[in-house]
Every structure is written in structure tokens, then in C-alpha cells.
């Protein structure tokens, strides 16, 4: 599933292909934002993509998180 993260004051987005469940990603993002709202300045969103690369974004820098559909990518030219 594709996740796009908008970081405050940076014009480019971060786009990651991650495995897993969309509900779990939403829960992780919500938990990090809740920690930041409670005053935890060290709260970080930590995601690992399908290639094993880790992306860590401070919660205070998050502009938005867009979670794509959980459909696998289609390969080929056929219409399903």
C-alpha cells in the first residue's frame, strides 16, 4: 500500500510502499499525534517500507498522511 506524507515547510512529499494493514497505519499515526498533543516533543512516526528502508518523521513536522488503497498493484495490460 502506498503512503504519502506531507512534511510542514517542505514542498516535496514522502511516498512509501509499505506492507501491512491500513487500520494499523492509522492507529500508529493517531498514537504519534496524540503523544505530540500531550507535549511529547520527541514523538516520531517511524515507518519501514517494503524494501526495509526506515523513514522517521517528527510528529510536530507532519502536515498530512495519505494512505492509499490496500489493493495489490496490477501487472500487465488486461482489464480485470
C-alpha positions, 0 to 999 in steps of 0.5 A: 500500500502506498503512503504519502506524507506531507512534511510542514515547510517542505514542498516535496512529499514522502511516498512509501510502499509499505506492507501491512494493514491500513487500520494499523497505519492509522492507529500508529499515526493517531498514537504519534499525534496524540503523544505530540498533543500531550507535549511529547516533543520527541514523538516520531512516526517511524515507518519501514517500507517494503524494501526495509528502508526506515523513514522517521518523521517528527510528529510536530513536522507532519502536515498530512498522511495519505494512505492509499488503497490496500489493493495489490498493484496490477501487472500487465495490460488486461482489464480485470 
